[in-house]
Amino acid sequence: MVKKYLVVITVIFFSALSCSNAQKADDRGYIVKVGDMAPDFMIKEAGGKSYKLSDLRGKVVMLQFTASWCGVCRTEMPFIEKEIWLPNKDKDLAVIGIDRDEPLETVLKFKKNIGVTYPLALDPGADIFGLFALKEAGVTRNVIIDRKGKIVFLTRLYDREEFDQMKKAISETIGAN
């Protein structure tokens, strides 16, 4: 009799566990992977326009997940501006900073203080972030999406070697028509 109860409890436990882990994350907290189609969502630029990610098909897209309180983001953003955005903005590249769960005023001040010219978008409740990674995972990450909407590169934190690999992937993706 005890074995029956133990089996039932074990089945219930693992069923509940599998439901709660429906979005299995990799070791960096991503729930998407290279080769997946990027989830579609509405982008609302801070102080600007709204559009869907899918509206950018035909362009290479870099989603840069960020927040004003994130020191690593603040370190990485000037490099994104100088080494990725400015040299490629006229080459069918869209760079969009997705600011995690901060009000418009904070995001606009953050953008001005950091000095980036690429758009920052609002992400109330970190719902956009949650389409790509576990919400409890750290914010600093980049997602590179090809012209057809497929994820081609993922980064976590700011590592110069990985950043250079990402730049190469962007360049190759822009060059591939």
Sequence and secondary structure as in RCSB ss.txt:
>XXXX:A:sequence
MVKKYLVVITVIFFSALSCSNAQKADDRGYIVKVGDMAPDFMIKEAGGKSYKLSDLRGKVVMLQFTASWCGVCRT
EMPFIEKEIWLPNKDKDLAVIGIDRDEPLETVLKFKKNIGVTYPLALDPGADIFGLFALKEAGVTRNVIIDRKGK
IVFLTRLYDREEFDQMKKAISETIGAN
>XXXX:A:secstr
 HHHHHHHHHHHHHHHHHHHTSS   TTSBSS TTSB    EEEBTTS EEEGGGGTTSEEEEEEE TT HHHHH
HHHHIIIIIIHHHTTTTEEEEEEEES  HHHHHHHHHHHT  S EEEEGGGTTHHHHB TTS S EEEEE TTSB
EEEEEES  HHHHHHHHHHHHHHHH  
